[in-house]
Amino acid sequence: MSEASYLETPQGRRIAYHQSAGEGPGVVFLGGLRSDMGGTKAVYLEAWARAAGRSFLRFDYSGHGESSGAFTDGCIGDWAEDAAQAIATLTEGPQVLVGSSMGGWIALLTARRMPEKVAGLVGIAAAPDFTEDSMWAGFTDAQKAALAEEGQVALPSEYDDGPYIITRRMIEDGRNQLVLRAPLALNMPVRLLQGTADADVPMEVALRLLDHATGEDIRLTLVKGADHRFSTPECLTLISESIAAVMARLEG
């Protein structure tokens, strides 16, 4: 695999990325919490975009993968800022954003922040507002006390990378990034994909997002039995087909 390139942001963060040339609108992959740009979906979509002749960008948020900083120093606002800088600096014209889990929240924030750069959106188990509605709402009194007194709390992870260290800053900043409490206009083709067996982001979140957002072309596809990874061959094919459907709508 080729070595990553790096983008220096005005905030002093060093963002690692891989980019391939092609026609526009291009595709930008936005990963999930503590994931990196070497994940199954990101690499699959890069190969798909190359084959389709589309430009493609994948990158690591600060504190993730090959980018600078520690995960515990970051928050949703920082990572949305990283995405905005990468998209504004590295891409030409409007892009189709593909957001996985937290990346779905980042995609929605980007669509709100710089709508002129977002031609379409594909959400994969999108997790808007999860710091408030999943984490904070699910904390015990003891965990909330630890967050207040120690500034962080460790959450168990089902994956191989150890517990999640969630900081008070992440929770507090998350409240400034919420997208399901105020009008959310998505005036572009939107395809939301959600597995019914997702233990991390229940399908009620997808239904709430579908109900809350306004736009003329927003569709939700539920996949029976699919889990949060959404990385089986069938799921990967559905992701690329959804991107192609968005492209077809754009090119009419």
N, C-alpha and C positions, 0 to 999 in steps of 0.2 A: 504493500500500500504506500502511496506517495506521502511525503511529509506534509504536515499541516502548514498553512500560511497563518499570519497573525495580523490582527487589526488592533491598533492602539486607540482606545476610546478617550474622549475628552475627560472622562472621570478617572483616567489613569489605569484602566483595566486592560489586560492583554487577552484578546479573544482569539482562540484558535478556530480555524475554519478550513473546509474543503469546498472548492467551487469548480464547476465544470461549465463550459460555454455552450450556448445553444440559442434557439429562438425564444422570444418572449410571447406571452407572459411566462416568466420563469417560475420555478417551484422553490419554496423555502421551507425546510423542515425545522420544526420547533420541538425539541425533545421534552421529556418529562423531568420531574424532580429527581435529582441525583443520577439521571441517566446521562449518556454521552453520545457524541455524534458517530461513534462506531457501532451503535446498536443495530439490530436486525432490520428494523423498519427504515432507518436512515440510509443504510447501505443498499438495501433493496431498491429504494426510491431513486437513489443516485443512478443505479444501473438502468432503471426504467426510464429515467429522464434522458440519459445518454442515448438509449435506443430510440426514444421518441424525438430526439433532436431538440430537447428543451434545456434551457439553462437551469442549473440547480445549485443550491447553497445549503450546506449543513454546517453547524457550528456548535461550540460548547459555551454555555453561559459561564460567567466568572464563577470560580469555585467548583466547576464541573470539568471532568475530563482533562484536556490539555491546556485549558485556559488558566490564567493567573488567579490567585486568591484562594481562600479557604471557604468551603461550603458554609460553615457556620457564620461567616461574615456577611453573607448575602441575604437577599429577601426578594419577594416578588417584584417590587418596584425596580430593584437593581437589574434583575434578569430581563424585565420588560425593556429597560433602558438599553441593555446589551443588544437585544433583538432589534430595537429601533435603530441603533447605530449601525449594526451589521446590514440591515435592509437598506437604510438610507445611503450608506457608503459603498456597498459592494454590488448592489443590483441596479439595473436600469429599467425604468418604467414600472408599471403595476405588476405585482407578483401574486401567485396562488400560495397561500400559507397553509401548511399541513401541520397541525398542532396535536401532539400526543399527550394526553393526561394534563399535567400542568401546562404543557405547550399549547393546549387548547385555550386555556385562560390567557396565556401570553398572546396568542393570536387575536383573541377578542380585544385585549387591551391595545394591540397594534392597530386593529381596524378602527378603534375609537380614536386613537392618537394621530394616525396618519392615513386616513381613508383613501387618499389619492394614490397610495402605494399598494393597496390591497384590491386585487381584481377578483379574488374568490377565496373561499376558505373551506378546508376539510378538517373536521375535528374527529379525533380518534379517542374515544373514552375521555372526552374533554372534561376538565375538572375545575370550572370556574368557582371562585370563592371558597376553595377547599380549606384554606387556613382557618376560616371562620366557621363554616358549616359542618366540616368534618372533624378537623383537629380540635379547635377550641370547644365546639359543642360537645365533643366526645371526651374531653379531659375530665378526670376526677377532680374533686376538691384538692386532693393532695398534689396532683399534677399542676393545677393552677397555682397553688401556693409555691411549688418549686419554681415555676416559671417566674413568679413575682420576686421570689427571694434570691434565687440562684441565677436567673436570667436564661435558663434553658431546661429542657426536659428531654429524656431519651425515650423514643418510641420503638417498640420491636418491629423488625422487618421480616417479611416472609422470604426475602431474597438473600443473596449470599454476601451482601456487603455490610452486614452488621446493623446495629440500631440507628434509627434516624435521630440526630440531635436537632431538636426544634428550638429555636431561640425566641425570646420575648420580642426581639426586633422583627422577626419574621411574622409573628402573629399581629403585632401592632401595625406594621407596614401593610399587611394584607388588608386591613380595614380601610386603607386609603386606595385600594385597587379593586374593590368589589364591583362586579358588573351586573349582578342580578338584582340590585336594589334601586336602580335608576334606569330610565329608558335606554334600550340597546338597539340601535338601528343598524341592521346589516343589509346594506343596499348593494349586495353582490350575490352571486350564486353560493350557497352554503350547503355542504353535505356533512351530516353528523353520523358517525358510526359508533355503535355501542354494543358490547356483548352482554347477554343476559346473565352470564355467570361471573361477571366482574365483581370481585370481592372488595376492590379498592374504591371504585367509583360506581355506585349503584345506578341502574338505569333510570331511577327517579331523577337523577341530576340531569340526564339528557332530556328527559321529558320536561323538566322545569325550564331548561334553556330553550327548548323548542317553543314552549308556551310564552316565554318572556320576550324573546327577541322579535323584532319586527322586520319584515322584508318580504319581497314578492317571490323569492325562490329559495326557501329553506326546507330541507328534507332530512328526516331522521331514518336511518336503517338500523333495526335491531337484529343481531345475529344470535340465534339461540345456541347456548352452550359456550360461546366465546368468552375467554377470560380477559383480564386487564392487559396482558401482554399483546393481544390481538396480532400475533405474529405467525400463525399457521399459514401454510401456503394459500389456503382459501381466503384468509383474512388479508394477506398481503395483496392478493389479486383484487380483492374488493376495494382496497385503498387506491390502488393505481387506476382501477375502473372509475372510481369516484372523482379522482383528479381529472381523468380524461373527460368525464361528463361535464365537469365545471368548465374545462377548456372548450368543449363543444358549445356550451351555452354562450361563452364569451365570444366565440368566433362565428356563431350563429348560422 
